[in-house]
Amino acid sequence: MTRERILDTRANGRVAVTCPAESGISYLMRGSTDPFHPWHGRPWWFWIVQFNRMIARGVLPRAAYRYCRMMVTGGCTRRDAIQLIAERDCGHLGGALEIIDIDDLPNDRTYRDAWRRSANGGPVWIDSDHAQRIDEAIMWKAYNERT
């Protein structure tokens, strides 16, 4: 299990946490010469189709190109593979991309929707106003289940 997580800051300071798949990291490191790679045995132009699909989804051209190139050739380090995944999957959705260890996130996930972060990155903190609304929703749910 991968311990790395990708954090990015979305609109209103909301925090998005992405867990890169171990298989995706491995594919970027090994390239399509590996017989178990999903792009293995595809025609030479397959990467162009994938590139265009990424662009249509809103992925930035530089991130899409770098991702496709590594999927074909491989040869990047684990950290570089995670950075490529971060740029492709999160770069166009938010800002302040950061790769962190899972231990750097708050252990209590009760207020996960209240996690906030500066637009420039930094530590994750809990927005007390939003946490209060979460507590109220939990209490109302418990109340309605009792009656």
C-alpha positions in Angstrom: 0.0 0.0 0.0 1.3 3.4 -1.0 1.9 5.8 1.9 2.1 8.9 -0.4 -0.9 11.1 -0.8 -1.4 14.0 -3.2 -2.9 17.2 -1.7 -4.3 20.0 -3.8 -6.3 23.1 -2.8 -9.6 23.5 -4.6 -12.0 26.5 -4.6 -12.7 28.1 -1.2 -9.6 26.4 0.3 -11.1 22.9 0.3 -8.6 20.1 0.4 -8.6 17.2 -2.1 -6.6 14.1 -1.2 -5.7 11.7 -4.0 -4.2 8.3 -3.4 -2.1 7.2 -6.4 -2.6 3.5 -7.4 0.4 1.3 -6.9 -0.2 -0.2 -10.4 -0.2 3.3 -12.0 3.1 4.1 -10.3 4.6 0.9 -11.5 3.4 1.4 -15.1 5.1 4.8 -15.3 8.3 3.4 -13.9 8.5 0.4 -16.2 7.0 1.6 -19.5 5.1 -0.3 -22.1 7.8 -2.9 -22.8 6.5 -4.9 -19.8 4.1 -7.6 -21.0 1.6 -6.8 -18.2 1.5 -3.1 -19.0 -2.0 -1.9 -20.3 -0.3 -0.2 -23.3 1.9 -3.2 -24.2 1.3 -4.4 -27.8 -0.8 -1.3 -28.8 0.0 0.4 -32.1 2.5 3.2 -32.0 -0.2 5.9 -32.3 -2.1 4.7 -29.2 -0.4 7.3 -27.0 -1.7 10.1 -29.3 -5.3 8.9 -28.7 -4.7 8.8 -24.9 -3.1 12.3 -25.1 -6.1 13.7 -26.9 -8.5 12.1 -24.4 -6.7 13.7 -21.5 -6.8 17.1 -23.2 -10.5 16.7 -23.8 -10.9 16.1 -20.1 -9.1 19.4 -19.3 -5.7 18.0 -18.4 -2.9 20.5 -19.2 -1.0 19.6 -22.4 2.4 19.5 -20.7 1.1 17.1 -18.0 -0.7 14.9 -20.6 2.5 14.7 -22.8 4.8 13.9 -19.9 2.4 11.2 -18.6 2.1 9.6 -22.0 5.8 9.7 -22.7 6.5 7.9 -19.4 3.8 5.3 -20.0 5.5 4.4 -23.2 9.2 4.7 -22.2 9.2 4.3 -18.5 12.4 5.0 -16.6 11.2 7.5 -14.0 11.6 7.2 -10.2 8.8 6.5 -7.9 8.7 10.1 -6.7 8.6 11.3 -10.4 5.8 8.9 -11.2 3.7 10.2 -8.3 4.5 13.8 -9.5 3.3 12.9 -13.0 0.1 11.4 -11.6 -0.4 14.6 -9.5 0.0 16.9 -12.5 -2.3 14.8 -14.7 -5.1 14.0 -12.3 -5.1 17.1 -10.0 -3.2 19.9 -11.7 -6.1 21.2 -13.7 -8.6 20.9 -10.8 -6.8 22.8 -8.0 -3.6 24.5 -7.0 -0.7 24.0 -4.5 0.0 20.4 -5.4 2.0 18.7 -2.7 3.0 15.0 -2.2 2.9 14.1 1.5 3.1 11.0 3.7 -0.2 9.7 5.0 0.9 10.4 8.6 0.9 14.1 7.9 -2.9 14.1 7.5 -5.2 14.4 10.5 -6.1 11.0 12.0 -9.7 11.9 12.7 -11.7 11.9 9.5 -15.0 13.1 11.1 -14.4 16.6 9.8 -12.9 15.6 6.4 -15.3 18.0 4.6 -14.1 20.8 6.9 -10.4 20.4 6.0 -8.9 23.6 4.6 -5.6 24.8 3.4 -4.1 28.0 2.1 -4.2 28.6 -1.7 -0.4 28.4 -1.6 -0.3 25.1 0.3 0.8 24.4 3.8 -0.7 22.4 6.6 -4.2 21.1 6.7 -6.5 22.8 9.3 -10.1 22.3 10.3 -12.6 25.2 9.5 -14.5 25.5 12.8 -17.7 26.9 11.2 -17.9 24.1 8.7 -17.1 21.5 11.5 -20.0 23.0 13.5 -22.4 22.4 10.6 -21.2 18.8 10.3 -21.8 18.3 14.1 -25.3 19.7 13.7 -26.1 17.4 10.8 -24.9 14.4 12.8 -27.0 15.4 15.8 -30.1 16.0 13.6 -29.7 12.6 12.0 -29.4 10.9 15.4 -32.5 12.8 16.6 -34.5 11.9 13.5 -33.6 8.2 13.8 -34.8 8.1 17.5 -38.2 9.6 16.7 
